[in-house]
Amino acid sequence: MINGNGPICGGRHESQMEGYTEEIKSKNIKSFTYIGPDFSLNAKKENEKLLIFCSGGGKYNKRDGSLFSIKYETNDFNILNLLQEVIDKNNETRGNGHCVQVDGLPAGIGDLLNIEYESGEKIYKTSNQSLTVNPDSATKFYNIFHEFVLKDGYDFNTAGSNVKLFDDADEEYLQGTWKGTHFGDEIEVTFNKNKVTISIAGNITDENVEYTVFEGSVVRNKLKDETKPPSSCHDYEFFEGISTFSKMNWFTITAYFIKESSSSCSLHNFDKEKPEDEE
């Protein structure tokens, strides 16, 4: 249901994709993707190898050790046979091509199953309202991938990941001078080794103040209560001129002002060299 202002919360869109049938003859999976509420599982044949990519386990930037991301190639294709056994057992061709989208629902409720066979046959079904696969299938898919990566030395947690999970600032990245404006005031921030100097509208507010990086936030290296270990950046005292910083991209940091009110601005360092892996 659509009105002049966009989708109405709760509007339901349901469709059946043409050419998708519940009768799949092939048993030879070429690529497999299952995206559940809390994880994504992928296996794809590519250049006589099998590319495995799994991620999930926690909300983005959550630092409790549950977040994971694993990507690697293997010569072992047996996982595809195990996945097909689940598909056959729980008749996951049921509802093939059926798609449901309900406007206004938060993420993390439904799922998506996308499978391509060597024969060209496909299974595709998705809903953001509820699971399209049998809950037993979702559990088995997860366990099959988990056991598969375990044997290769990985695990479904942060420590067992081999993909960079957090693009945090570090001392090397921060070095140099960053400039920007905040409500018309010129801001200049210079990092020199483990210390920072902050100037706002020509006035130095922080001079050679020691900083640290905690869970992605650049904070003053002084705890409000030194008898307790930090659990968030708010456990550290703020800088005088700017509360905290964080990395946005290879040449931009975000400055946060959260003392009297909440606001932010971008600071740039155009002297930074673009990393080779940056698109």
Beta strands, then each sheet from edge to edge (+ up, - down):
strand 1: 2-3
strand 2: 6-7
strand 3: 12-16
strand 4: 29-35
strand 5: 39-46
strand 6: 49-56
strand 7: 68-74
strand 8: 98-102
strand 9: 111-117
strand 10: 122-127
strand 11: 176-182
strand 12: 185-192
strand 13: 195-200
strand 14: 203-214
strand 15: 217-220
strand 16: 244-249
strand 17: 252-257
strand 18: 263-268
sheet 1: 1+ 2-
sheet 2: 3+ 8- 10- 9+ 4- 5+ 6- 7+
sheet 3: 11+ 12- 13+ 14- 15+ 16- 17+ 18-
end
